[in-house]
Amino acid sequence: MNLAIISGTSINRSVVFKDWKLDQVETPYGTIDVKRGKGIVVVNRHGFSEPLPPHRSNYRGYVFALKSLGVEAVIALTSVGSLKENLKPGTLVSCSDYVSFSPMTFIDDCSSGFAPAIDNGLLNDLKRLCPQGVECDRVYVQTRGPRFETKAEVRILQSWGCDVVGMTFGNEADLLLESGISLTSLCMIDNYAHGIGDQKLSMSEFHDSVVRNQSIIDEILSGVKARFGN
């Protein structure tokens, strides 16, 4: 099985793939940087060299690149905000469904009846690599970003039955599943969404939380590399 890992800031901060060579893949959507080892392709959804904010990430480009490289399964590691007080920062979550009202597609010349469904084919493998446990069967909701959601928006997202909120996974899921690539979701809760919990939400606190949780992500990445690298 050819596996890809898609992540963001955590990949650039991690030492796990630091020594892997950066390759370039030409696509109809631009040139995509990837790192390739034995049996694993690594993508930074924001880009390795000049990171872009979520609303400008080249989703079509890197999913097209993965498909052209023969990738059959993807583990998407995603930073999210919690919409529920009992899902605390530092908790690992896997989502089995998602909400996105701005779907991404490669199909621009006809209508599509495609209905996405996350298979989480590698979730059991990931759970064995996460001794702290994983909250499963959660619902992800995507907002456009790059700003955090307002308190009113958070209340609406909660009323829809969503558990975590982010700015990237819905786009990736649309394109990967449309391309026939197996998708496994693993989210790190780095903050409470706006208005939840006692602490004021700020970009500095968010970045501090990402740094605090990096060691957990590194352990997971190391485990995936050892488990799936040929």
TORRO-936630 format. One record per residue: x, y, z of N, C-alpha, C in turn; chain; residue in one letter. Coordinates in steps of 0.001 Angstrom, whole numbers. Layout:
! residues N
X  Y  Z  X  Y  Z  X  Y  Z  A  A;
...
! end
This chain:
! residues 230
836  -1197  0  0  0  0  871  1247  0  A  M;
574  2176  -901  1252  3465  -920  475  4440  -47  A  N;
1122  4923  996  472  5761  2003  984  7193  1931  A  L;
95  8141  2159  500  9539  2300  40  10069  3645  A  A;
831  10961  4195  473  11703  5397  306  13162  4988  A  I;
-857  13721  5290  -1077  15149  5074  -1165  15813  6441  A  I;
-373  16832  6633  -427  17597  7873  -94  19042  7548  A  S;
49  19851  8579  340  21258  8351  1539  21711  9141  A  G;
1301  22602  10081  2380  23158  10898  3180  22073  11602  A  T;
2505  21011  12023  3173  19947  12768  4258  19273  11956  A  S;
4082  19184  10642  5096  18562  9791  6348  19418  9754  A  I;
6176  20728  9627  7354  21605  9592  8073  21648  10928  A  N;
7339  21497  12021  7954  21518  13342  8610  20180  13697  A  R;
8160  19117  13066  8595  17776  13440  9999  17462  12913  A  S;
10719  16631  13666  12038  16163  13223  11936  14818  12514  A  V;
10743  14200  12521  10590  12832  12018  10951  12722  10542  A  V;
10528  13682  9730  10801  13627  8293  11767  14730  7857  A  F;
12471  15291  8802  13340  16444  8520  14408  16117  7490  A  K;
14937  14909  7519  16034  14544  6621  15566  13992  5278  A  D;
14257  13879  5091  13758  13366  3811  13873  14440  2729  A  W;
14264  14012  1549  14470  14925  436  13147  15512  -42  A  K;
13190  16782  -386  12016  17459  -925  11986  17278  -2443  A  L;
10897  16691  -2945  10704  16506  -4380  9588  17414  -4869  A  D;
9559  17625  -6174  8510  18437  -6767  7709  17612  -7767  A  Q;
6399  17780  -7704  5493  17081  -8617  4728  18125  -9417  A  V;
4801  18013  -10749  4087  18949  -11609  2634  18490  -11781  A  E;
1699  19402  -11585  276  19089  -11742  -384  20191  -12568  A  T;
-1595  19965  -13067  -2314  21040  -13772  -2629  22221  -12864  A  P;
-2442  22049  -11557  -2777  23093  -10593  -1533  23749  -9997  A  Y;
-378  23460  -10594  867  24041  -10108  1820  22978  -9601  A  G;
2996  23431  -9206  4038  22540  -8708  3837  22286  -7214  A  T;
3867  21016  -6827  3625  20628  -5443  4897  20017  -4849  A  I;
5287  20506  -3677  6413  19939  -2947  5949  18770  -2087  A  D;
6664  17663  -2163  6377  16505  -1323  7693  15955  -789  A  V;
7601  15190  291  8730  14418  776  8381  12947  611  A  K;
9354  12164  82  9071  10761  -190  10105  9855  460  A  R;
9599  8852  1166  10434  7800  1705  9905  6478  1198  A  G;
10348  5400  1771  9908  4082  1329  8461  3843  1752  A  K;
7573  3846  771  6173  3548  1029  5350  4680  1588  A  G;
5957  5852  1816  5226  6974  2421  5531  8268  1667  A  I;
4488  9026  1389  4621  10375  840  4111  11349  1902  A  V;
4835  12437  2114  4453  13432  3120  4152  14759  2427  A  V;
3000  15332  2770  2578  16614  2213  2302  17587  3350  A  V;
2782  18808  3198  2357  19905  4075  1255  20655  3347  A  N;
50  20610  3891  -1102  21211  3203  -914  22706  2963  A  R;
-69  23350  3740  179  24778  3566  1414  25056  2723  A  H;
2209  24002  2433  3450  24156  1688  4647  24116  2613  A  G;
5733  23505  2161  6922  23368  2991  7747  24650  3076  A  F;
7906  25340  1955  8847  26462  1921  8212  27803  2244  A  S;
7061  28088  1642  6364  29353  1885  4922  29040  2273  A  E;
4694  28709  3547  3364  28255  3987  2264  29268  3691  A  P;
1155  28757  3153  -8  29579  2841  -1073  29396  3913  A  L;
-1903  30403  4142  -3024  30234  5079  -4027  29244  4520  A  P;
-4901  28692  5370  -5813  27623  4939  -6644  27950  3699  A  P;
-7165  29169  3607  -8056  29487  2488  -7317  29598  1163  A  H;
-5960  29573  1211  -5187  29667  -22  -4400  28391  -320  A  R;
-4524  27387  525  -3797  26135  285  -4229  25519  -1044  A  S;
-3273  24864  -1720  -3519  24316  -3057  -4059  22886  -2941  A  N;
-5297  22780  -2509  -5897  21464  -2257  -5926  20596  -3513  A  Y;
-6406  21133  -4609  -6466  20345  -5838  -5070  19909  -6270  A  R;
-4111  20795  -6096  -2750  20477  -6514  -2172  19297  -5766  A  G;
-2250  19315  -4415  -1575  18224  -3718  -2363  16923  -3730  A  Y;
-3684  16990  -3831  -4432  15733  -3972  -4172  15129  -5354  A  V;
-4137  15955  -6385  -3798  15466  -7726  -2416  14836  -7716  A  F;
-1462  15476  -7049  -101  14948  -6977  -73  13579  -6309  A  A;
-813  13432  -5206  -839  12147  -4509  -1435  11056  -5393  A  L;
-2496  11371  -6105  -3114  10394  -7002  -2134  9985  -8099  A  K;
-1412  10954  -8639  -467  10651  -9717  720  9828  -9226  A  S;
1012  9897  -7935  2103  9110  -7356  1645  7722  -6933  A  L;
397  7392  -7178  -110  6070  -6857  -508  5881  -5414  A  G;
-754  6973  -4691  -1166  6873  -3285  -2553  6247  -3199  A  V;
-2681  5269  -2314  -3940  4555  -2142  -4683  4924  -859  A  E;
-3933  5419  125  -4544  5741  1425  -3844  6957  2017  A  A;
-4629  7775  2691  -4108  8998  3321  -4492  9029  4793  A  V;
-3536  9412  5622  -3808  9792  7007  -3735  11316  7057  A  I;
-4841  11945  7400  -4874  13400  7494  -4803  13814  8957  A  A;
-3676  14435  9336  -3498  14961  10687  -3891  16425  10675  A  L;
-4835  16784  11533  -5470  18093  11453  -5568  18745  12819  A  T;
-5239  20029  12877  -5431  20820  14086  -6853  21353  14102  A  S;
-7545  21192  15231  -8940  21621  15310  -9224  22358  16613  A  V;
-10339  23067  16599  -10873  23674  17810  -12037  22851  18312  A  G;
-12177  22741  19612  -13252  21946  20202  -14523  22775  20324  A  S;
-15639  22152  19956  -16951  22779  20107  -17681  22279  21345  A  L;
-16994  21425  22129  -17614  20847  23320  -16651  20917  24486  A  K;
-17161  21330  25652  -16297  21492  26817  -15667  20185  27252  A  E;
-16324  19046  27013  -15760  17771  27447  -14726  17212  26475  A  N;
-14507  17901  25349  -13407  17570  24445  -12328  18629  24647  A  L;
-11373  18322  25512  -10400  19311  25944  -9208  19413  24983  A  K;
-8535  20571  24956  -7287  20672  24208  -6308  19584  24631  A  P;
-5626  19011  23647  -4736  17890  23897  -5371  16552  23611  A  G;
-6684  16545  23310  -7412  15313  23003  -7270  14973  21524  A  T;
-7072  13684  21232  -7053  13206  19855  -8454  12760  19458  A  L;
-8859  13152  18261  -10208  12881  17770  -10113  12327  16350  A  V;
-10956  11354  16039  -11098  10912  14655  -12522  11189  14212  A  S;
-12657  11794  13043  -13981  12160  12543  -14441  11170  11480  A  C;
-15696  10745  11604  -16278  9819  10644  -17206  10533  9662  A  S;
-17423  11826  9873  -18249  12603  8955  -17852  14074  9079  A  D;
-18330  14874  8129  -17938  16285  8143  -19005  17142  7472  A  Y;
-18909  18434  7765  -19824  19426  7205  -19001  20454  6443  A  V;
-19357  20683  5195  -18718  21729  4400  -19724  22214  3373  A  S;
-19971  23516  3377  -20949  24059  2451  -20300  24757  1250  A  F;
-18989  24549  1086  -18285  25020  -114  -17462  23859  -658  A  S;
-18136  22821  -1185  -17432  21602  -1592  -16364  21852  -2647  A  P;
-15279  21077  -2548  -14223  21089  -3548  -14426  19908  -4481  A  M;
-14030  20080  -5757  -14207  19003  -6730  -13215  19156  -7868  A  T;
-12902  18041  -8527  -12164  18064  -9789  -13124  18088  -10971  A  F;
-14424  17929  -10706  -15425  17797  -11767  -16033  19160  -12059  A  I;
-15560  19811  -13119  -16021  21159  -13431  -16830  21234  -14721  A  D;
-17052  20079  -15378  -17725  20123  -16678  -19068  19388  -16689  A  D;
-19506  18900  -15523  -20804  18235  -15461  -21245  18159  -14007  A  C;
-22496  17793  -13797  -22975  17644  -12429  -22433  16355  -11827  A  S;
-22427  16284  -10496  -21886  15112  -9813  -22849  14679  -8712  A  S;
-23120  13383  -8679  -23938  12841  -7607  -23097  12176  -6542  A  G;
-21801  12526  -6502  -20887  11901  -5553  -21244  12281  -4116  A  F;
-21362  11284  -3251  -21661  11509  -1838  -20485  11009  -998  A  A;
-19694  11905  -405  -18488  11498  321  -18804  10672  1560  A  P;
-17943  9694  1829  -18052  8893  3049  -16649  8506  3503  A  A;
-16260  8960  4685  -14932  8657  5232  -14902  7197  5673  A  I;
-13883  6457  5229  -13806  5039  5598  -12952  4788  6839  A  D;
-12015  5713  7148  -11125  5539  8311  -10483  4149  8325  A  N;
-9965  3758  7149  -9424  2422  6984  -8217  2087  7835  A  G;
-7475  3095  8260  -6266  2855  9059  -6442  3282  10513  A  L;
-7685  3518  10919  -7916  4029  12270  -7452  3045  13340  A  L;
-7719  1767  13163  -7293  792  14179  -5781  776  14336  A  N;
-5061  919  13225  -3599  1008  13303  -3175  2246  14086  A  D;
-3832  3366  13823  -3498  4606  14520  -3813  4520  16005  A  L;
-4927  3895  16339  -5304  3781  17749  -4255  3014  18543  A  K;
-3606  2040  17900  -2540  1302  18581  -1308  2168  18800  A  R;
-1187  3244  18017  -53  4154  18156  -361  5317  19103  A  L;
-1569  5354  19655  -2011  6466  20495  -2449  5936  21860  A  C;
-1508  5688  22777  -1870  5121  24081  -2797  6012  24887  A  P;
-2825  7305  24584  -3699  8226  25304  -5146  8093  24856  A  Q;
-5393  7322  23796  -6742  7094  23320  -7180  8089  22250  A  G;
-8201  7707  21502  -8738  8548  20436  -10258  8586  20562  A  V;
-10829  9779  20597  -12279  9953  20569  -12751  9746  19129  A  E;
-13550  8712  18882  -13914  8333  17522  -15341  8758  17155  A  C;
-15627  8651  15860  -16967  8915  15312  -17459  10324  15618  A  D;
-16553  11280  15526  -16919  12682  15729  -17215  13358  14391  A  R;
-17789  14555  14462  -18158  15301  13260  -17332  16584  13181  A  V;
-16666  16752  12053  -15830  17925  11765  -16654  18918  10947  A  Y;
-16509  20188  11238  -17132  21212  10405  -16045  22166  9933  A  V;
-16088  22480  8642  -15074  23368  8072  -15623  24772  7885  A  Q;
-14827  25747  8340  -15078  27145  8016  -13956  27620  7105  A  T;
-14133  28750  6466  -13177  29183  5455  -11867  29679  6058  A  R;
-11940  30367  7208  -10746  31002  7724  -10399  32237  6894  A  G;
-9252  32884  7154  -8213  32448  8092  -8474  32857  9548  A  P;
-9524  33629  9797  -9790  34034  11177  -10505  32925  11935  A  R;
-10476  33014  13275  -11293  32117  14090  -12773  32492  13940  A  F;
-13618  31568  14328  -15060  31784  14229  -15537  32744  15332  A  E;
-16625  33457  15058  -17225  34311  16084  -17975  33430  17088  A  T;
-18311  34005  18226  -19071  33256  19231  -20434  32830  18681  A  K;
-21065  33696  17897  -22362  33359  17312  -22221  32202  16325  A  A;
-21158  32238  15528  -20922  31144  14586  -20691  29829  15329  A  E;
-19960  29890  16421  -19690  28685  17217  -21001  28104  17756  A  V;
-21886  28961  18236  -23180  28472  18752  -23978  27769  17661  A  R;
-23931  28312  16440  -24635  27687  15325  -24020  26325  15001  A  I;
-22691  26259  14963  -22006  24995  14667  -22328  23937  15723  A  L;
-22416  24362  16971  -22789  23432  18037  -24210  22903  17819  A  Q;
-25118  23786  17414  -26513  23378  17237  -26675  22389  16090  A  S;
-25707  22338  15191  -25737  21397  14079  -25242  20005  14488  A  W;
-24755  19875  15719  -24252  18583  16165  -22800  18324  15825  A  G;
-22054  19380  15514  -20629  19222  15187  -19796  19181  16463  A  C;
-18669  18492  16402  -17803  18313  17568  -16549  19170  17529  A  D;
-15950  19299  16328  -14712  20069  16189  -14802  20916  14935  A  V;
-14020  21989  14917  -14055  22915  13792  -12637  23170  13302  A  V;
-12505  23269  11987  -11213  23569  11386  -11406  24237  10044  A  G;
-10297  24392  9294  -10346  25170  8058  -9829  24420  6838  A  M;
-9564  23096  6963  -8900  22402  5861  -9473  21032  5512  A  T;
-9896  20264  6502  -10164  18849  6288  -11312  18589  5322  A  F;
-12333  19424  5324  -13453  19222  4411  -13010  19259  2959  A  G;
-12171  20235  2617  -11667  20332  1245  -10871  19093  867  A  N;
-9995  18660  1772  -9182  17469  1501  -10057  16234  1335  A  E;
-11011  16082  2236  -11879  14907  2184  -12660  14864  874  A  A;
-13223  15992  457  -13945  16040  -808  -13099  15496  -1958  A  D;
-11877  16010  -2077  -11028  15684  -3220  -10442  14282  -3131  A  L;
-10015  13885  -1932  -9440  12550  -1768  -10487  11472  -2023  A  L;
-11662  11631  -1439  -12702  10620  -1597  -13228  10587  -3027  A  L;
-13342  11744  -3645  -13742  11796  -5049  -12723  11071  -5927  A  E;
-11455  11089  -5514  -10376  10449  -6269  -10228  8968  -5969  A  S;
-11054  8452  -5056  -11002  7039  -4729  -9890  6665  -3777  A  G;
-9404  7615  -3012  -8322  7376  -2051  -8906  7179  -662  A  I;
-8502  6111  14  -8956  5849  1383  -8482  6973  2305  A  S;
-9339  7392  3216  -9020  8517  4097  -9248  8162  5551  A  L;
-8223  8388  6362  -8327  8214  7812  -8086  9554  8485  A  T;
-8993  9935  9353  -8947  11223  10042  -8342  11077  11435  A  S;
-7402  11963  11745  -6890  12078  13114  -6662  13553  13409  A  L;
-7399  14081  14376  -7354  15501  14714  -6753  15702  16105  A  C;
-5942  16718  16232  -5466  17155  17539  -6234  18405  17932  A  M;
-6912  18356  19073  -7595  19551  19574  -6556  20474  20203  A  I;
-6340  21618  19569  -5335  22574  20052  -5946  23730  20825  A  D;
-7262  23874  20773  -7893  24995  21480  -9388  24747  21592  A  N;
-10015  25436  22529  -11473  25533  22533  -11885  26595  21514  A  Y;
-12989  26366  20835  -13508  27370  19926  -13945  28614  20715  A  A;
-14128  29707  20002  -14410  31010  20587  -15661  30969  21470  A  H;
-15490  31336  22738  -16618  31388  23658  -16786  30138  24501  A  G;
-15979  29115  24256  -16045  27881  25032  -14873  27840  26007  A  I;
-15152  27486  27247  -14091  27456  28251  -13826  28837  28832  A  G;
-12931  28874  29811  -12664  30116  30539  -11574  30966  29907  A  D;
-10696  30346  29126  -9545  31070  28607  -9890  31822  27325  A  Q;
-9407  33050  27214  -9655  33855  26028  -8897  33268  24843  A  K;
-9580  33112  23716  -8959  32572  22512  -8119  33644  21838  A  L;
-6859  33300  21561  -5960  34218  20869  -5010  33403  20005  A  S;
-4415  34055  19029  -3485  33365  18142  -2245  32920  18905  A  M;
-1792  33717  19860  -602  33348  20630  -862  32112  21482  A  S;
-2036  32046  22108  -2382  30873  22909  -2542  29637  22026  A  E;
-3121  29830  20848  -3250  28719  19906  -1884  28170  19534  A  F;
-950  29045  19185  393  28595  18810  1096  27922  19987  A  H;
907  28438  21190  1500  27805  22373  962  26392  22555  A  D;
-329  26212  22316  -937  24900  22456  -406  23938  21400  A  S;
-230  24425  20170  336  23593  19103  1712  23092  19502  A  V;
2519  23987  20080  3869  23601  20515  3794  22557  21624  A  V;
2876  22745  22584  2732  21793  23695  2337  20407  23187  A  R;
1540  20361  22146  1047  19084  21636  1970  18449  20594  A  N;
3052  19134  20251  3927  18626  19199  4542  17273  19538  A  Q;
4884  17048  20797  5517  15782  21173  4581  14605  20912  A  S;
3274  14810  21140  2300  13751  20859  2257  13464  19362  A  I;
2222  14521  18560  2202  14357  17108  3462  13661  16624  A  I;
4617  14018  17192  5878  13387  16785  5862  11885  17074  A  D;
5305  11501  18206  5217  10075  18539  4341  9348  17519  A  E;
3251  9971  17131  2358  9356  16143  3052  9247  14788  A  I;
3704  10323  14363  4404  10309  13087  5511  9263  13075  A  L;
6239  9158  14165  7293  8142  14258  6703  6739  14176  A  S;
5563  6548  14826  4908  5245  14792  4417  4896  13405  A  G;
3828  5879  12720  3353  5643  11345  4526  5317  10422  A  V;
5612  6040  10585  6801  5794  9763  7327  4376  9983  A  K;
7387  3937  11230  7874  2592  11540  6889  1525  11078  A  A;
5587  1802  11184  4571  803  10844  4404  638  9348  A  R;
4441  1732  8596  4089  1667  7179  5260  1877  6229  A  F;
6400  2376  6710  7555  2545  5858  8139  1212  5441  A  G;
8383  997  4162  8895  -292  3678  10416  -341  3770  A  N;
! end
